[in-house]
């Protein structure tokens, strides 16, 4: 749990910086005279680049684990680069007001790229800190932190904006560096698995012909979950706003607070039921909520659906990383984690490109697409099998 707490600190720092980024993106761009549409274009570009960078950086961390015995050098480098780029964003905005305006878009893209250097390598460490059957319970702590930081956008967004870009981005950079320090102090190289005597000869060979379908399914789950949640989180506040004079941010706050409150209990449920069954229940629940949201006739009904969505979201969020890690051999955990995030980046990039070209979807179309996304994730989950590799894994016991 100490090591998982270190990962939770990293997850919280990642979530916080993205909350700050999304709050300030349009304000900084329009402050320099850029059109608001540039914000969507940048997000599409950043997600397209992340779709390539996430599995690449995850795979590089697998090589680092193999040759150096640790992923932390890459994680530390990525966090330092991300912190430097993050604090450089308001500086680029200040310089752009009197010199070169393009400094700001360049700084925004560079920061997003720097984040991909360490996210997959860091979160893939979850597989080293818990037995496979207890991974959803361990992932619950990451979901808890993500829910708390996610709630900051609707609850504390105005306060963060009132601090000013310089102060807020500095806080984000310091939190990133602090998370790296916490992870380093809790020994990121430690594993709960008992080391075994390594057999002589080359490392075990991966049966790629059998592993590639598993990787494709992890990628598909990433696409489906990201697309469904993105649309649901966008349209649920819209539905609430049409039925209440209160701002739609209230519905978002309810979702994220529910996610935080139910993360650990849902982790226990998934540990008892099995991760894939629990994930499937959560995905089916989110699919049903997407349909019921269209028939909601009062703000109270929308808020009740938001509570159920938060609980179902906890089941799914707790299960995504354990699912990705279960589909690959331990020596490819960075690649598996990176491909899950890559799928999510592809979904968000396509969504942003669609919004840029066609505009935001209507509630019936958007919620229908959300249900389709969750359906894709359910189908991939149902088709998933255990990883296939030839030879013993590094953590398997030696033959008698």
C-alpha positions, -999 to +999 in steps of 0.1 A: +000+000+000+029+024+006+041+019-030+005+022-043+003+055-024+033+067-043+015+059-076-016+077-063+005+108-057+016+106-094-020+100-105-032+130-085-005+152-099-014+142-135-051+148-129-044+182-112-022+195-141-048+185-167-075+202-146-054+234-146-046+230-183-082+227-194-093+256-172-067+280-186-064+268-222-090+290-238-083+319-215-046+320-224-052+315-262-079+342-265-058+365-243-032+365-271-058+370-298-061+334-310-095+320-319-112+296-295-112+270-322-074+267-318-080+251-284-099+222-299-073+219-327-045+217-301-063+191-281-068+170-313-031+173-321-020+165-286-042+134-284-030+123-319+006+126-307-002+108-274-017+079-294+018+072-307+039+083-278+021+064-250+028+029-262+063+040-274+072+054-240+057+024-223+077+001-244+109+021-237+102+017-200+099-020-205+134-020-220+146+002-191+132-023-166+150-052-184+184-035-188+186-011-159+162-029-135+140+002-129+116+024-148+122+053-124+150+071-145+125+075-174+097+085-150+119+111-132+131+125-165+095+128-178+082+145-147+111+170-146+105+178-183+067+181-177+071+203-147+095+226-166+072+228-196+041+234-174+056+263-156+068+276-190+032+279-203+024+311-185+059+324-193+053+317-230+019+335-227+037+365-212+064+365-238+039+360-266+021+392-256+051+412-265+072+390-289+063+358-306+027+346-302+034+311-314+054+304-283+023+296-264+009+269-287+043+254-289+047+253-251+012+237-248+020+209-272+055+203-256+040+200-222+014+174-234+042+154-250+063+155-219+034+141-199+034+110-222+070+103-213+062+091-178+025+084-175+024+048-189+058+038-173+046+051-139+011+036-138+024+003-152+042-001-119+008-010-103+014-045-115+045-048-094+029-036-062-001-060-059-011-096-067-032-098-098-063-107-078-059-076-057-051-051-085-086-036-086-084-029-049-050-012-053-063+007-083-091+020-062-067+043-045-057+058-078-094+062-087-101+079-053-073+105-060-085+110-096-121+116-084-110+142-058-089+161-083-115+158-110-140+174-087-118+205-085-128+216-119-165+221-111-160+230-075-128+250-074-124+261-110-132+298-103-108+299-074-080+284-095-087+310-122-086+338-096-051+328-085-037+338-119-019+316-145+016+321-130+006+310-095-016+282-106+008+267-130+036+270-105+015+250-080+010+223-107+047+221-114+056+218-077+029+191-072+044+171-101+079+173-087+066+164-052+049+134-067+082+122-082+099+127-048+072+107-031+074+078-056+112+078-052+110+076-014+086+046-015+111+026-036+096+023-071+118-008-078+102-029-051+080-058-061+056-079-041+066-110-061+093-132-047+124-130-069+132-163-086+165-176-098+169-166-134+175-193-159+206-192-181+202-182-217+183-154-235+151-138-219+118-155-227+105-150-262+071-133-267+046-151-289+036-120-308+011-139-330-010-147-299-002-115-280-012-090-308-049-098-305-047-091-268-030-058-274-057-049-299-084-057-274-067-035-248-066-007-274-103-012-281-113-010-245-093+022-243-112+036-272-146+026-259-142+037-223-127+071-233-153+079-259-183+068-237-171+087-207-162+118-227-197+121-242-214+112-209-195+137-189-202+164-216-240+157-220-250+149-184-245+185-173-264+197-204-294+175-195-292+188-160-290+224-171-321+220-192-341+209-162-327+232-135-318+269-131-286+257-114-254+254-134-245+220-150-213+219-130-233+206-101-239+174-119-202+169-128-193+176-091-218+149-080-202+123-104-166+130-093-175+131-056-193+098-060-163+083-078-141+093-049-165+080-022-171+046-040-136+040-053-123+018-025-156-001-018-159-008-055-123-020-055-133-046-028-163-056-049-141-062-079-116-082-059-144-105-048-162-108-081-132-107-104-120-077-123-135-084-157-170-092-143-169-060-122-158-040-152-185-055-173-211-046-147-199-011-146-199-008-184-234-022-186-245+003-160-230+032-178-247+020-210-280+019-193-275+053-177-267+068-212-302+056-223-321+066-192-306+101-193-327+110-223-359+102-205-351+120-173-378+146-166-364+164-136-331+177-123-334+153-093-336+124-117-304+136-135-286+139-102-296+104-092-283+091-125-251+111-119-247+092-086-252+058-103-228+069-131-201+078-105-204+044-089-203+026-122-174+048-133-155+036-102-160+000-112-147+007-147-119+030-136-106+005-110-105-022-136-089-006-166-053-007-156-056-042-140-072-054-173-044-039-194-018-055-172-035-089-172-035-090-210+003-088-214+033-107-199+049-088-169+079-078-191+055-059-214+034-041-188+045-007-200+034-015-236+001-028-224-006+003-202+005+026-231-018+009-256-048+014-233-040+051-230-033+052-267-068+039-274-082+067-252-061+093-270-074+081-304-110+083-292-105+119-278-087+130-310-114+117-332-141+132-310-123+166-310-120+165-348-157+157-352-167+185-329-143+209-348-159+199-381-196+192-372-201+209-339-211+193-306-235+163-310-271+166-299-280+147-267-297+118-285-268+113-309-241+119-283-256+096-257-262+070-284-225+072-293-216+070-256-236+038-254-219+025-285-185+032-270-193+013-238-207-015-260-173-017-278-155-019-245-179-047-233-173-066-266-135-063-262-137-074-226-158-105-235-133-115-262-102-110-240-080-140-231-049-143-209-016-133-223+004-157-244+042-160-243+066-188-250+091-195-222+087-187-186+080-152-174+106-135-153+084-139-122+074-176-127+091-202-106+120-222-122+111-256-136+118-286-113 
